[in-house]
Amino acid sequence: MAKRYTESKPLKDLIGAFIKENNLTKGFTQIHVEEAWLKVMGAGVQHYTTAIKLQNDVLVVHLSSSVLREELTYGTEKIIKMMNEALGEKLICKVRLT
């Protein structure tokens, strides 16, 4: 029979250890970035967003509207600031809108 451990640990710590052991950090970061984009930018921008990727420290966003892409280009510094605040850490240093 397997030996039981009697010490208890918070579920948050156990899940964090599981994520690190199985190299799932990158995937969870991607999910958090997508959720933060939708939360920060709202439903109007969400409608025209086709793909969101985090490549190293660059947020790559594919938009179906060239007009919206041009509008958002003027506020990239603000987008970076708001996204990093929503994520709770400095993950994004540059935004590329395509």
C-alpha positions in Angstrom: 0.0 0.0 0.0 1.2 3.5 -0.8 2.5 5.7 2.0 0.2 8.6 2.9 1.5 12.0 3.6 -0.2 13.6 6.6 0.9 17.2 6.0 -1.6 19.4 4.3 -0.8 22.0 1.7 -3.0 24.7 0.1 -4.6 23.7 -3.2 -3.1 26.8 -4.8 0.4 25.6 -4.0 -0.3 22.1 -5.3 -1.7 23.4 -8.6 1.2 25.7 -9.0 3.7 22.8 -8.5 1.7 20.7 -10.9 1.9 23.4 -13.6 5.6 23.8 -13.2 6.4 20.1 -13.1 4.5 19.5 -16.4 5.7 22.6 -18.2 2.3 24.2 -18.5 3.3 27.7 -17.6 3.4 29.0 -21.1 -0.1 27.7 -22.0 -1.6 29.2 -18.8 0.2 32.5 -19.5 -1.3 32.5 -23.0 -4.8 32.0 -21.6 -4.4 34.8 -19.1 -3.2 37.1 -21.8 -6.2 36.4 -24.0 -8.6 36.9 -21.0 -6.9 40.2 -20.1 -7.2 41.4 -23.7 -10.9 40.8 -23.7 -11.4 42.4 -20.3 -9.2 45.5 -21.0 -10.3 46.2 -24.5 -14.0 45.4 -24.2 -16.6 43.8 -26.5 -16.2 46.2 -29.4 -12.6 45.3 -30.0 -13.3 41.7 -29.1 -15.6 41.5 -32.1 -12.7 42.4 -34.5 -10.0 40.4 -32.8 -9.2 37.2 -34.6 -6.1 36.0 -32.8 -4.0 36.9 -29.7 -0.5 35.6 -29.1 2.3 36.4 -26.6 5.7 35.8 -28.3 8.5 36.4 -25.7 7.5 39.9 -24.5 5.6 41.0 -27.6 1.8 40.9 -27.8 0.8 40.0 -31.3 -2.9 40.8 -32.1 -4.6 40.0 -35.4 -7.5 42.4 -36.2 -10.0 42.1 -39.0 -10.5 45.8 -39.2 -7.8 48.0 -40.6 -9.5 51.1 -39.2 -9.5 49.7 -35.7 -5.8 48.6 -36.2 -4.9 52.2 -37.1 -6.8 53.6 -34.1 -5.1 51.2 -31.6 -1.7 51.9 -33.0 -1.8 55.4 -31.5 -2.4 54.0 -28.0 0.0 51.1 -27.8 1.8 52.5 -24.7 -1.5 52.7 -22.9 -2.5 49.2 -24.0 0.8 47.8 -22.7 0.3 49.5 -19.3 -3.3 48.4 -19.0 -2.5 44.8 -20.0 0.4 44.5 -17.6 -1.8 45.8 -14.8 -4.5 43.3 -15.6 -2.0 40.5 -15.7 -0.4 41.6 -12.4 3.1 41.4 -13.8 5.2 42.9 -16.6 4.9 40.4 -19.3 4.4 42.7 -22.3 6.9 45.2 -23.5 5.7 45.8 -27.1 2.4 45.4 -29.0 2.3 44.4 -32.7 -1.1 44.9 -34.4 -1.6 43.0 -37.7 
